[in-house]
């Protein structure tokens, strides 16, 4: 398999041309024109090759994770972390929201309340 074939199999595409952006006399983009017509910066050849190599490792990594999950010698906390990684990569990280309300408090009182909430978050004591 050539390097080009392996990049295509990995879903990596190189684009070399950038469309011309048209602007009005005032410098603003004309209707239908994008300020970023090329999208995000393209990867270099070295980065593309590295991605191909990394993607080749994925089946082995998945097999090792399965092996660790099934091993009685692996601590439960490590198994939980493996499962977190799998879920985050599959479904994305869950959104974190913080709702803070104050009732006509002084700035100092509000800051103290925020500090208390941050402390609770750090130790994992968060109530919904």
KEKE-3310 file (N, C-alpha, C; in steps of 0.2 Angstrom, whole numbers, plus 5000, padded with zeros to 4 digits):
npx = (5004:5003:5009:5000:4988:4986:4984:4972:4964:4964:4956:4961:4964:4972:4973:4977:4974:4969:4954:4950:4946:4934:4932:4923:4924:4925:4932:4925:4919:4911:4893:4890:4903:4917:4926:4935:4939:4946:4945:4950:4968:4978:4985:5003:5014:5021:5014:5002:5007:5011:4998:4993:5001:4998:4984:4985:4989:4978:4969:4977:4978:4965:4963:4972:4966:4954:4959:4965:4953:4947:4956:4959:4969:4970:4967:4952:4950:4958:4951:4939:4944:4948:4936:4930:4938:4935:4921:4921:4928:4919:4907:4909:4915:4905:4895:4898:4890:4887:4877:4875:4868:4864:4858:4856:4869:4885:4900:4911:4904:4899:4910:4916:4906:4908:4921:4919:4911:4920:4929:4922:4920:4933:4935:4926:4913:4899:4883:4868)
npy = (4994:5011:5027:5037:5029:5024:5036:5040:5030:5032:5043:5056:5071:5081:5097:5109:5121:5137:5146:5162:5176:5188:5205:5220:5238:5244:5235:5225:5208:5202:5198:5181:5177:5170:5173:5164:5155:5143:5135:5127:5127:5117:5101:5097:5087:5079:5079:5072:5060:5055:5055:5044:5034:5033:5030:5017:5011:5010:4998:4989:4996:4996:4983:4980:4988:4981:4969:4974:4978:4966:4959:4953:4958:4971:4987:4993:5007:5010:5003:5010:5022:5019:5015:5028:5035:5027:5030:5044:5046:5040:5046:5059:5072:5075:5089:5102:5111:5126:5133:5148:5158:5173:5183:5198:5200:5205:5209:5203:5192:5185:5181:5173:5163:5158:5153:5143:5134:5131:5124:5113:5107:5103:5093:5084:5084:5087:5093:5091)
npz = (5000:4996:5002:5000:4998:5011:5018:5013:5017:5030:5031:5028:5020:5008:5004:4992:4985:4988:4989:4981:4990:4990:4993:4997:4993:5006:5013:5019:5019:5004:5001:5003:5003:5012:5027:5030:5019:5016:5027:5042:5046:5035:5038:5039:5028:5036:5048:5043:5040:5052:5059:5051:5055:5069:5069:5065:5076:5084:5084:5091:5103:5108:5109:5120:5130:5132:5137:5149:5155:5158:5166:5182:5190:5188:5196:5201:5200:5189:5179:5178:5174:5161:5155:5156:5146:5134:5133:5132:5120:5112:5113:5116:5128:5143:5145:5156:5168:5178:5190:5197:5209:5216:5230:5231:5237:5245:5236:5242:5249:5239:5232:5242:5242:5229:5230:5239:5232:5222:5229:5233:5221:5218:5227:5223:5228:5223:5222:5213)
capx = (5000:5007:5008:4994:4982:4985:4981:4965:4961:4963:4952:4965:4964:4976:4970:4983:4972:4964:4950:4951:4941:4932:4930:4920:4928:4926:4936:4921:4917:4905:4889:4892:4911:4919:4932:4940:4936:4950:4944:4956:4974:4979:4991:5009:5015:5024:5008:4998:5011:5011:4991:4992:5004:4994:4978:4987:4990:4971:4966:4981:4976:4958:4964:4975:4961:4950:4963:4965:4947:4945:4961:4957:4974:4970:4963:4945:4950:4961:4946:4935:4947:4948:4929:4929:4941:4931:4915:4923:4930:4914:4901:4911:4915:4899:4895:4898:4887:4887:4872:4876:4863:4866:4852:4858:4875:4890:4905:4915:4900:4898:4917:4917:4902:4911:4927:4916:4909:4926:4932:4918:4921:4939:4935:4921:4907:4895:4876:4865)
capy = (5000:5017:5032:5040:5025:5024:5042:5040:5025:5035:5049:5062:5074:5087:5102:5113:5127:5141:5150:5169:5180:5195:5210:5227:5244:5246:5229:5219:5202:5202:5193:5174:5176:5168:5176:5158:5150:5137:5131:5127:5126:5110:5097:5096:5080:5075:5078:5068:5053:5054:5053:5038:5029:5033:5027:5010:5008:5010:4991:4986:5000:4994:4976:4981:4991:4976:4965:4977:4978:4959:4957:4954:4961:4979:4990:4996:5014:5010:5001:5016:5027:5016:5016:5035:5036:5024:5034:5051:5046:5037:5050:5066:5073:5078:5096:5104:5118:5128:5138:5152:5163:5177:5187:5205:5199:5209:5206:5198:5186:5181:5178:5167:5157:5155:5149:5137:5130:5128:5119:5107:5104:5100:5087:5080:5085:5092:5091:5094)
capz = (5000:4995:5008:4998:4999:5018:5020:5011:5021:5037:5030:5028:5013:5007:4999:4990:4982:4992:4985:4982:4994:4987:4997:4995:4994:5013:5016:5021:5014:5000:5002:5000:5004:5019:5030:5031:5014:5016:5033:5046:5043:5033:5041:5035:5026:5042:5052:5040:5040:5060:5060:5048:5060:5075:5068:5064:5083:5087:5085:5097:5109:5110:5112:5127:5135:5133:5141:5156:5159:5160:5171:5189:5194:5187:5201:5199:5198:5182:5174:5178:5169:5154:5153:5154:5140:5129:5133:5130:5113:5108:5114:5118:5135:5145:5147:5163:5169:5185:5191:5203:5210:5222:5232:5234:5242:5244:5232:5246:5251:5232:5231:5247:5240:5223:5233:5243:5227:5218:5234:5233:5215:5218:5231:5220:5232:5219:5221:5207)
cpx = (5004:5005:5001:4988:4981:4982:4974:4961:4959:4959:4955:4966:4968:4973:4976:4980:4968:4960:4951:4945:4940:4929:4927:4925:4930:4930:4932:4920:4911:4900:4891:4899:4912:4925:4938:4938:4940:4948:4950:4962:4975:4985:4997:5009:5017:5018:5003:5001:5010:5003:4990:4995:5001:4988:4979:4988:4983:4969:4970:4979:4970:4959:4967:4970:4956:4953:4964:4959:4945:4950:4959:4963:4974:4965:4957:4946:4953:4956:4941:4938:4947:4941:4928:4932:4937:4925:4916:4924:4924:4908:4903:4911:4908:4900:4895:4895:4887:4882:4874:4871:4865:4859:4855:4864:4880:4895:4909:4911:4900:4905:4918:4912:4905:4917:4924:4914:4915:4929:4928:4919:4928:4939:4930:4915:4902:4888:4873:4859)
cpy = (5006:5022:5035:5036:5025:5030:5043:5036:5028:5041:5055:5064:5080:5091:5107:5120:5131:5146:5158:5172:5187:5199:5217:5232:5246:5240:5224:5214:5204:5197:5186:5172:5175:5172:5170:5153:5144:5133:5131:5125:5118:5107:5097:5089:5076:5074:5072:5060:5051:5051:5046:5032:5028:5029:5019:5007:5007:5003:4988:4989:4997:4987:4976:4983:4985:4971:4967:4977:4971:4956:4958:4957:4969:4982:4993:5003:5015:5008:5007:5021:5025:5017:5023:5037:5034:5028:5041:5051:5043:5043:5057:5067:5076:5085:5097:5111:5119:5134:5141:5157:5167:5182:5193:5204:5204:5205:5201:5192:5182:5178:5172:5161:5154:5150:5143:5132:5127:5123:5112:5103:5100:5094:5082:5080:5090:5089:5094:5098)
cpz = (5000:5001:5006:4999:5007:5021:5018:5015:5028:5037:5030:5021:5013:5002:4998:4988:4988:4988:4986:4986:4991:4993:4994:4996:5001:5016:5019:5016:5010:5002:4999:5001:5011:5021:5031:5026:5014:5022:5037:5043:5041:5037:5036:5033:5032:5047:5050:5041:5048:5061:5057:5053:5066:5074:5067:5071:5086:5088:5091:5103:5112:5112:5119:5132:5137:5138:5148:5159:5161:5165:5178:5193:5193:5192:5197:5196:5191:5177:5173:5173:5162:5151:5151:5147:5134:5128:5130:5122:5109:5108:5115:5126:5137:5146:5154:5164:5177:5185:5197:5203:5216:5224:5235:5239:5240:5239:5236:5248:5244:5231:5236:5245:5234:5225:5236:5237:5223:5223:5234:5227:5215:5222:5228:5224:5229:5219:5216:5210)
residu = (UNK:UNK:UNK:UNK:UNK:UNK:UNK:UNK:UNK:UNK:UNK:UNK:UNK:UNK:UNK:UNK:UNK:UNK:UNK:UNK:UNK:UNK:UNK:UNK:UNK:UNK:UNK:UNK:UNK:UNK:UNK:UNK:UNK:UNK:UNK:UNK:UNK:UNK:UNK:UNK:UNK:UNK:UNK:UNK:UNK:UNK:UNK:UNK:UNK:UNK:UNK:UNK:UNK:UNK:UNK:UNK:UNK:UNK:UNK:UNK:UNK:UNK:UNK:UNK:UNK:UNK:UNK:UNK:UNK:UNK:UNK:UNK:UNK:UNK:UNK:UNK:UNK:UNK:UNK:UNK:UNK:UNK:UNK:UNK:UNK:UNK:UNK:UNK:UNK:UNK:UNK:UNK:UNK:UNK:UNK:UNK:UNK:UNK:UNK:UNK:UNK:UNK:UNK:UNK:UNK:UNK:UNK:UNK:UNK:UNK:UNK:UNK:UNK:UNK:UNK:UNK:UNK:UNK:UNK:UNK:UNK:UNK:UNK:UNK:UNK:UNK:UNK:UNK)
# end
